[in-house]
């Protein structure tokens, strides 16, 4: 968990690579663009059929199919059990399985037959649970035994009813899409982008109506091209508001890959759904619910930003509960550390330092003092102090054991930080590293944390800033609550083998 602190480099020693980079960056011109917070964005509503109708309709179809299937099973097998008992046993398992399997997601290509194998597999699992429950309740009134005939009838009836219901729901959705397609921007005006835009214009059942291309350096458009090139990333927010866009179709062929990646992140921040159409058709073999196709072109649906995913509220609840309980349980340890620091460095056991957090906002981080800097400028601009000769025995022990980080539990409780996230850095270095590494500023899309993916992979102290930024952005893009739990467990394991970084 320990990271870069207030520091002074030791004289007469060669600087490690990351410290040489930091020193070189000090001579570069500064810019505040890397640390400014993201502007507030007002979101307009999506058309009903693209926002709610499909997930809600499929949920209702499966619920009705379960109820009808249990009724049909009770009638055809002369079962004495009440049909609602079977539905009550199936639905709490079947619906979450379908949800996690992506069977209620919005898709471009709608096909009940494509979903049938996944639907059947989850129905078997849910039925197995219902059978187990029936065996446990056997002997209760209205709970009969689960015979093979009863199970086969239940599965067949449910799959038939659900498949038919989904087919009809998709028919209604295609009609709604044709009547009122949603405006979309095509990112990349290359050959692939033009073909995709033409397919969307001709095939209105996908529900997307291209309004223009976004490309900072477009190739020559075809003579019969009907869509304009609106500009580069600088016009993205303006065009989204102007055309009330909720979908971005990103294609390979844009001139600048870095600009394309930045545009995708900004579009996601503005609340748009991102559809990625790669040039390689091999992407069509990618497994998972995000796989789709657009008139034969492989298409991947990118997930929502981390802070807008299901479970983010649970992450904050975990932060509050763990930090609060930690402060109470570790009160004796905190008191012992404070007394030791007081005798080692004198008055002022807590070290306060400015760090950059979510959306570039600056906050004050709390740590136990391990070394007293000569002045505020030194604290804000020096790199690492792990080998500083002025650090006493108490300071070295606190750093090796990461006990100097414990006061940051208060920052977590306040909401300045999270338990897991990119480690916060001082504004001075955020500005400098942001100039050197284009992806560094993207780390601030989520709250900073006590530990993170970079730290558990050994990227602490004098290690590559570029590697840290890559790992931090990987954590953000693949965030899940279980990933936070894994990182906390790995951090606890690493603390048992401190390396002093």
N, C-alpha and C positions, 0 to 999 in steps of 0.2 A: 504493500500500500504506500510505502514511502516514496516521495518524488522529490523534485527539485525544490530546494529551500532558499532562504536568504543565504548568500554565499560570497566568498572571496577566494579566487584561485591562488594556489600556492606559488610563490615566486620561484623562478629557476627551473620549472618543470615544463616539458612540452605539453601543449593542450591536447586533450582527446579530440577526435573528429567533430563531435557535436558542439564542443566548446569553441573549436576554431571557427565553425560555421556561425555560432552566435556572435563571436568577436567580429567576424567579417561583416555580418549584417548590421552591426552598430554604425558602420560608416555609410550605410545606404540611406537615401531619403525616406522619410516617414510618410505614412498616409493613414488617415483615420477611417478609410473605407472598409478595412478589414474587420474593424471592431464595432461598427455601428450596428445597432439592433435592427431586426427586420421590421419593416413598417407594418402597421395594422392593416389588415385586409378585410373588407366587407364581402361576404359571400352571398351570392344570389341563389335562389332555389333552383334545383334541377327540375326538369319535367317529371311528373309523377311516375310515368311508366319506366323511367330510367333510374329512379331513386328508390322507390318502395315497392312498386307493383310486383315485380318478378320475385324477389325473396318472400314477400308476404303471400303471394299467390301460391308458390311452391310449398310453403309451410302449411297453408290451409289444405292444399291437395293431399299432402302426406297424412295430415291429421284425419281428414275425412276418409282417406283410403284405409287407414288402420281401423277406424270405427266400423266402416262397412264390412271390412274383411272379417273382423271378429264376429259381427252379426251373422254373416253368411256361414262362417264356420260353425257357429252354434246351431244354426238351422239345419245345415246339410249333414252334420254328424250326430244330430240328436243329443248335443252336449247340454248338460244341466247347468253348467256354469254361466254366470251372467256375462254378456258380451262386454260390458263396460269394464269388468275386471281385467279382461285380456288387453283392452286398449290402454288401461291405466298402467299395466305392466310393460307394454311395448313402447309407448310414446316417450317416457323419460329417458330411454336409452336410444331409440331410433333417431329422434330429432337431433340430439347433440352429435351423434355419429355423422349424420348427413351434413350438419353444419360445419363440423371440422373437416369433412371430406370435400368441401367446396360445392356441394350439391344445391346450395341456395345462393350462389354468387351470380352476379350479372355477367352475362357472356355475350359475345358477338354472334357466334354460331350456335343456334338453339337446336338440340336434337335429343329427344327422349331416349332413342336407341343407343346413342353414345354414352348416356349416363346409366343405362340399364345394368351393366356388370357391377359398377360401384354401388348402385342402389340395392342390387340383389345381395351382395356380400354383407352390407351393413344390416340388411333385413334378417339375414341368417344369424348374425351376432345378437341382434336384439331379440330374436325369437329364442335363441339359446338361453338368454337371460330370463325370458318369460317362463320357459320350461323349468328352469331351476327354481324360480319363485313359486311356480305352481306345485312343484314337488315339496317345497318347504311348507306350503300352506295346505297340503293335502289333508283332508279330514275336516277342514273348515266348511261351513255352509257355502254352497255355490262355487266351490273350487274342485273341479273334476280333474282326473289324471290327463297328462299330455300324451295321447296316443299318436302313433305315426300318421294315421289318417288325418287327425286333427291338425297336426303340424304342417303337413303338406298342403292341406286345404287352406290353412291360414296364410302360408307363404305365397301360394299361387294366387289367391284372391287379392292379397295386398299388392303384389307386383303388377298384376293385370290392371287393377284400379289406379295405382299410382302412375303407371306408364301412360295409360289413357288420359288421366287427368293432366299430366305434364304436357302431353302432346297438344291438348286443347288449350292449355295456358300459353304455350309457345305460339300457337296459331293466333290467339288474340294479341299477343305482344308484337308479333310481326306486323299485324295490321296497324297497331298503334304507332309503331316505328315508321311505317311508310307514311302515315298521315302527318306525323310531327317528328321528323328527325332532329336530333340534337346537334347544334353547331360544333364543329371540331376544327382544330388547327393541325396541319401536317408539318412536322418538324423535319426539315430536309427536303430541298427541292431538286434532288438528283433524280436519276432515271427511276429508281425504285419508288421514291416518294411520289412521282407523277403517276406511276402505274397504280399505286395504292389509292391515290386520290380519285383516279378515274373509276376504279372499282367501287369505291364508296359512293360516288355520284350516281353510278348506274344501278347499284344494288342497294336500294333504299331499305331493305329488310334488316340491314345491320344497324339502322337507326342513327347513323352519323352523316352529317352534311358538311363536307369540307368548305371552309370559308376563305382559306388562303394558306400560303406556305410561310414558314419561318426559317430563314437561312441567311447568315451574315454574308455569304459569298456564293450565291447560287450559280449553278451551271445554266447554259442556254436552255430556256424552256422550249418545249415543242411548239410548232406553229399554231396548233389548234388548242393550246392550253387555255383553259377558261378561268383559272384561279390566279390571283396576283401573288407576288412575293412581297410580304408585308414588312420585312426587315429582319433584324437579328433579335438577340435576347433582350435588347433595350426596349423593344416595343411589346414584349410578351404580356406584361400586366395590362397595358393599355388595350391591346386587342382582345384579351380575355374579357375585360369589362365591356368593351364596345360591342362585341358579338355575343356576350353571355355564354362563353365557351365553358364546357365542363369536361371535355375530352381532348387529349393530346395524342396524336398518332405519331410516334417517333420512328423514323426510318434511317437506315444507314445511307450515307451519301452526303451528309452535311459537311461543309468544308473544315470546320474546326471541332474536333471531338470534345475538347475541354469546354467550349461554348455550349455544345449539345448537352453535356452532363450538367452544366450549371443551369441551363434552361429547364431540364427535367426536374431538378430539385426545386427550382422556383415555382414551376407549374404545380408540383405536388404541394408546396407550401400554400399556394393559392386555392387549393381544394380540387384540383382537376384529377380525373382518372387518366392514368398513363397506359397506353398500349404500345408495346415495342415490337416493331416488325424488322427482324434481322435479315441480312442479305443471305446468310447461309441457311439452306433449307434443312440442314441437319438439326437445327433448333426445334423442328417439328417433332422430334423424338423425345424432347424433354418431358419427363413425367411430372405429374402434379396437377392440382386444380387450376393453376394459372395458365395451363396450356390451352391454346385456342387457335383458330385460323380465320383468315379474312380472305374469302374468295380464292382459297388455295395458298395464300401466303401464310407462313407460320407466324403466329402472333402470341406474345406473352403479356399477360396482364400484371403490371407491377403493383405491389402492395401499397397500402396507404402509409403516410409518414408515421414514424414510431409513436409520436405523441397523440395520434388520432386512431390508434389501433385499440381493439378490445383488450382490456387488461391493464392499460396505462393507469387507470384509477386505482387498480389493485397494487400497482407498483408504488404509488404514493402512500397508500395505506400501509404497505410493508415498511416503507421508510419511516413513517411516523411511529408505528408500533415498535419497530426494532430500535430506533434511535432513543425513544423514550425509555424503553425497558433497559437498554444498554447504559444510559446515563445513570439510572437508578442502581442497576446491578454492579456497575463498575465504579460507583462512588468511592469506595475505599481505595481502589487503584488510582483513581484520579487524584485523590488527596495525597497519597504517597508520592506520586510523580510531582505534584506541585511543591511539596516540602523538599524533595530532592533537588528540583530546579532552583528553588529559592536559595538553598545553601550553595549551589554550584555557580550560579550566574548572578545572584543578588536579587533585588526587587524586580517585580514584573515577570511573573512566571509564564504568562501567556504572551505569545507572539502574534501580533495582528498584521496581516498583509493583504493588499488589494489583489484580487484574482478576477478573472473574466469567466462569466458563467453563461447561462442560456441567453441566446440572441445577442451576445456581446455585452450584456449588462455586467457591471463591476460590483463586486461585493467584498466584504471583509472576512477572510478566513481566519480561524482560530487554531493555534497549535501550541504545544508546550515549547518554550524557548530552549534551543539546543546550543545557540551561539548568539552573542550580542554583537550585531553589526556596528560599525563605527558611525554610520549615519544612515538616513533614510534613502539616499541615492544608492548607496551600496546595497541595501536590502532589495531595492526595486530592480537593479540592473545587473547584479552579479549572478553567475550561473549556479554552480553546485558547490556544496561545502562538505561533502562526505569525507574528504581527506584534509580538511583545514586543520592546521596545527593548533589553532586557538580553541578548538572544541575540547571540553573536558570529558572525564570518564562518564559522567551522568548523561551528557549529550550524546555520546557515542552509543551508550546502552539504549537510550530512548529511540535513536534512529534505527539501530539494528533490529529492535523488537517492534518497531512501528508504534510504540506507545505515545510518541509525540503527536500522532494523528488523532488520538482519542477525542480531544476537544471539538473536532469537526463534527462529532455527533450532534452538537448543538446547531451547527450550520444545516445539517440534514433535517433536524426537527423544525427549524425556521423555514425551510423550503429553499434556501440558497443552493443546496446540493442534494444529491441523491446518494444512496448507498453504492450504486453501481452506475458508472457513466465515464465519459472522458475525464481525465484528471485536469483540474483547473490550472491555468498558468497565469503569470503576471501580465498585465496589459502591455508592458514594454515588449516582452518577448512574443506575445500574441500578434502584435503589430508587425514585428520583424519576421517571424516565421510565416505569417500570412502573405508577406510579400515574396518569400522564397518558395513556398509550396502552395499551389492554387487550392488544394483540398484541405488545407489546415483550418480555414475559417468555417468549413462545413461541420467541424466537430461541435459547434455551438448550436446545433439544431435541437439538442436535448439538454437537460440539466447535467452539469458536471457531477462527478462522483468521487467517493472515497477510494474506490478501486475500479478497475475496468479491464477490458480484454487485452489492451496493450500491456498493462502491469503484470497480469498473470502469465504472460508470455515472455517475461523478462525485460520488457522495454521500460526500464526505469533508470534514473540517474543519467549518465553520459552515454546515451544510446541514440540511434537515428531518429530525428524528428519526423522524417518522411515516413518511416515505418510506423511510428506511433500514430500519425494521422491516418494512415491506411487502416490500421487495426481499429482505431476509434470509429471511423466511418463504416467499417464492416460491422461493428457492434450495432450502430444506429440502424443500418439498413436491414439487419437480420434480427432486430430486437424481438424478444419474447420474455414473458415473466419467468419461464423456466431457465432461460439463458442467464438471467440475473441470479437465480438461485445457484446455478452451476458456478458462476464466477465468484459468488460469496463463499461457496465451499472450497473452491480452489485457492482463494485468498487465505482462508483459515488454514489450509494445509501448508501454504508457503510461509505463513507466520511461524510455523513450528520449526522451520529451517531458515532462519534469517541470514541474509547474505551481506547486510550492511549497506545496500545500495540506497 
